[in-house]
């Protein structure tokens, strides 16, 4: 019986030892850029998101992450355009209120450079997405927390996710550049 309780205690300690990092929302953001009529680019961002990050290794080579974006929080600094993006013509935010990502693997490619792969669910469609991830320096902030920062970039095709499939690429680019900057902290 003692061996059983010792085993349970060891498992519980190893689970609680997993380094859970918290998102510092005031120093994090999710942005995108898409071409408009092949002559300019339009930028936007999502204002409401959350994420989880865990890593037991100091170099983050075992990083696991997931994040959720509230679709209606899209902002392109144009209320009429934002309303159109939330309509059934694009994101259909009433039907698909969230965009989610869950990592499935990470590969370290050099000093502070990684390839992060995971499943992105957008507009009811789930696809594998590969991100270029940079960062991972850890500092001690003035409040006694460990703090790290990352930048993740990828390019998505809106057609892969059924976003406004009838809009020609000459009017609205099919490729959307996505950048996620995040700072994470742990005590």
URSUL-V784554 format. One record per residue. N is the residue number from 1. RES is the residue in three letters. PHI is phi in radians with two decimals (none if undefined). PSI is psi in whole degrees, 0 to 359 (NA if undefined). BURIAL is I if it has 9 or more other ideal C-beta (glycine too) atoms within 8 Angstrom, else O. Layout:
[[N & RES & PHI & PSI & BURIAL] [N & RES & PHI & PSI & BURIAL]]
//
This chain:
[[1 & UNK & none & 320 & O] [2 & UNK & -1.07 & 321 & O] [3 & UNK & -1.10 & 320 & O] [4 & UNK & -1.06 & 311 & O] [5 & UNK & -1.16 & 325 & O] [6 & UNK & -1.13 & 319 & O] [7 & UNK & -1.13 & 315 & O] [8 & UNK & -1.08 & 317 & O] [9 & UNK & -1.12 & 319 & O] [10 & UNK & -1.11 & 315 & O] [11 & UNK & -1.10 & 316 & O] [12 & UNK & -1.08 & 319 & O] [13 & UNK & -1.17 & 322 & O] [14 & UNK & -1.21 & 326 & O] [15 & UNK & -1.18 & 315 & O] [16 & UNK & -1.26 & 342 & O] [17 & UNK & -1.33 & 345 & O] [18 & UNK & -1.04 & 128 & O] [19 & UNK & -1.35 & 105 & O] [20 & UNK & -1.57 & 124 & O] [21 & UNK & -1.85 & 147 & I] [22 & UNK & -1.89 & 143 & O] [23 & UNK & -1.32 & 130 & I] [24 & UNK & -1.59 & 94 & I] [25 & UNK & -1.05 & 328 & O] [26 & UNK & -1.28 & 349 & O] [27 & UNK & -2.18 & 28 & O] [28 & UNK & -2.35 & 157 & I] [29 & UNK & -2.92 & 157 & O] [30 & UNK & -2.18 & 115 & I] [31 & UNK & -2.15 & 159 & I] [32 & UNK & -2.53 & 158 & I] [33 & UNK & -2.40 & 135 & I] [34 & UNK & -2.43 & 145 & I] [35 & UNK & -1.35 & 149 & I] [36 & UNK & -2.17 & 118 & I] [37 & UNK & 0.95 & 28 & O] [38 & UNK & 1.06 & 15 & O] [39 & UNK & -2.15 & 343 & O] [40 & UNK & -2.65 & 179 & O] [41 & UNK & -2.20 & 148 & O] [42 & UNK & -2.01 & 133 & I] [43 & UNK & -1.83 & 152 & O] [44 & UNK & -2.66 & 175 & I] [45 & UNK & -2.67 & 168 & I] [46 & UNK & -1.98 & 128 & I] [47 & UNK & -1.54 & 336 & O] [48 & UNK & -2.08 & 112 & O] [49 & UNK & -2.67 & 161 & I] [50 & UNK & -2.52 & 161 & O] [51 & UNK & -2.75 & 160 & I] [52 & UNK & -2.19 & 144 & I] [53 & UNK & -2.44 & 129 & I] [54 & UNK & -2.30 & 144 & I] [55 & UNK & -2.83 & 132 & I] [56 & UNK & -1.69 & 343 & O] [57 & UNK & -1.70 & 143 & O] [58 & UNK & -1.10 & 333 & O] [59 & UNK & -1.64 & 7 & O] [60 & UNK & 1.10 & 18 & I] [61 & UNK & -1.26 & 355 & O] [62 & UNK & -2.04 & 21 & O] [63 & UNK & -0.97 & 133 & I] [64 & UNK & -2.15 & 134 & I] [65 & UNK & -2.50 & 154 & I] [66 & UNK & -2.59 & 147 & I] [67 & UNK & -2.52 & 156 & I] [68 & UNK & -2.24 & 131 & I] [69 & UNK & -1.97 & 135 & I] [70 & UNK & -1.44 & 113 & I] [71 & UNK & -0.96 & 317 & I] [72 & UNK & -1.13 & 351 & O] [73 & UNK & -1.48 & 8 & I] [74 & UNK & -1.06 & 140 & I] [75 & UNK & -2.50 & 124 & I] [76 & UNK & -2.04 & 14 & I] [77 & UNK & 1.15 & 29 & O] [78 & UNK & -2.63 & 104 & O] [79 & UNK & -1.00 & 319 & O] [80 & UNK & -1.13 & 315 & O] [81 & UNK & -1.13 & 319 & I] [82 & UNK & -1.08 & 319 & I] [83 & UNK & -1.11 & 320 & O] [84 & UNK & -1.14 & 320 & I] [85 & UNK & -1.13 & 328 & I] [86 & UNK & -1.43 & 350 & I] [87 & UNK & -1.34 & 171 & I] [88 & UNK & -1.05 & 343 & O] [89 & UNK & -1.11 & 333 & O] [90 & UNK & -2.24 & 260 & I] [91 & UNK & -1.32 & 337 & I] [92 & UNK & 0.88 & 60 & I] [93 & UNK & -1.05 & 332 & I] [94 & UNK & -1.15 & 318 & O] [95 & UNK & -1.41 & 325 & O] [96 & UNK & -2.19 & 79 & I] [97 & UNK & -1.25 & 345 & O] [98 & UNK & -2.31 & 155 & O] [99 & UNK & -2.05 & 130 & I] [100 & UNK & -2.22 & 151 & I] [101 & UNK & -2.40 & 136 & I] [102 & UNK & -2.33 & 124 & O] [103 & UNK & -1.23 & 149 & I] [104 & UNK & -2.09 & 337 & O] [105 & UNK & -2.81 & 158 & O] [106 & UNK & -2.45 & 139 & I] [107 & UNK & -2.21 & 128 & O] [108 & UNK & -1.44 & 128 & O] [109 & UNK & -1.92 & 1 & O] [110 & UNK & 2.73 & 191 & O] [111 & UNK & -1.17 & 112 & O] [112 & UNK & 1.11 & 26 & O] [113 & UNK & -2.24 & 134 & I] [114 & UNK & -2.48 & 161 & I] [115 & UNK & -1.99 & 122 & I] [116 & UNK & -1.93 & 126 & I] [117 & UNK & -2.06 & 144 & I] [118 & UNK & -2.96 & 183 & I] [119 & UNK & -1.78 & 123 & I] [120 & UNK & -1.86 & 126 & I] [121 & UNK & -1.89 & 115 & I] [122 & UNK & -2.43 & 126 & I] [123 & UNK & 1.05 & 34 & I] [124 & UNK & 1.36 & 7 & O] [125 & UNK & -2.07 & 132 & I] [126 & UNK & -1.89 & 128 & O] [127 & UNK & -2.37 & 152 & I] [128 & UNK & -1.32 & 135 & O] [129 & UNK & -2.27 & 138 & I] [130 & UNK & -1.94 & 130 & O] [131 & UNK & -1.98 & 143 & I] [132 & UNK & -1.54 & 124 & I] [133 & UNK & -2.08 & 130 & I] [134 & UNK & -2.22 & 146 & I] [135 & UNK & 2.15 & 199 & I] [136 & UNK & 1.96 & 6 & I] [137 & UNK & -1.14 & 136 & O] [138 & UNK & -1.95 & 131 & O] [139 & UNK & -2.21 & 166 & O] [140 & UNK & -1.74 & 119 & O] [141 & UNK & -1.44 & 173 & I] [142 & UNK & -1.09 & 347 & O] [143 & UNK & -1.72 & 5 & O] [144 & UNK & 1.53 & 6 & O] [145 & UNK & -1.58 & 148 & I] [146 & UNK & -1.35 & 139 & I] [147 & UNK & -2.39 & 136 & I] [148 & UNK & -2.36 & 155 & I] [149 & UNK & -2.31 & 146 & I] [150 & UNK & -2.42 & 156 & I] [151 & UNK & -2.26 & 124 & I] [152 & UNK & -2.03 & 133 & I] [153 & UNK & -2.29 & 146 & I] [154 & UNK & -2.72 & 166 & I] [155 & UNK & -2.14 & 126 & O] [156 & UNK & -1.92 & 156 & I] [157 & UNK & -1.82 & 123 & I] [158 & UNK & -1.08 & 329 & I] [159 & UNK & -1.13 & 331 & O] [160 & UNK & -1.12 & 336 & O] [161 & UNK & -1.94 & 13 & I] [162 & UNK & 1.17 & 27 & O] [163 & UNK & -1.55 & 109 & I] [164 & UNK & 0.86 & 60 & O] [165 & UNK & -1.11 & 340 & O] [166 & UNK & -1.51 & 353 & O] [167 & UNK & -1.46 & 120 & O] [168 & UNK & -1.12 & 148 & O] [169 & UNK & -1.08 & 336 & O] [170 & UNK & -1.20 & 336 & O] [171 & UNK & -1.59 & 313 & O] [172 & UNK & -2.36 & 120 & I] [173 & UNK & -0.96 & 144 & I] [174 & UNK & -1.34 & 328 & O] [175 & UNK & -1.53 & 134 & I] [176 & UNK & -2.15 & 120 & I] [177 & UNK & -1.47 & 129 & I] [178 & UNK & -2.09 & 133 & I] [179 & UNK & -2.22 & 127 & I] [180 & UNK & -2.06 & 116 & I] [181 & UNK & -1.84 & 130 & I] [182 & UNK & -2.53 & 142 & I] [183 & UNK & -1.91 & 139 & I] [184 & UNK & -2.22 & 150 & I] [185 & UNK & -2.33 & 155 & I] [186 & UNK & -2.59 & 151 & I] [187 & UNK & -1.36 & NA & O]]
//
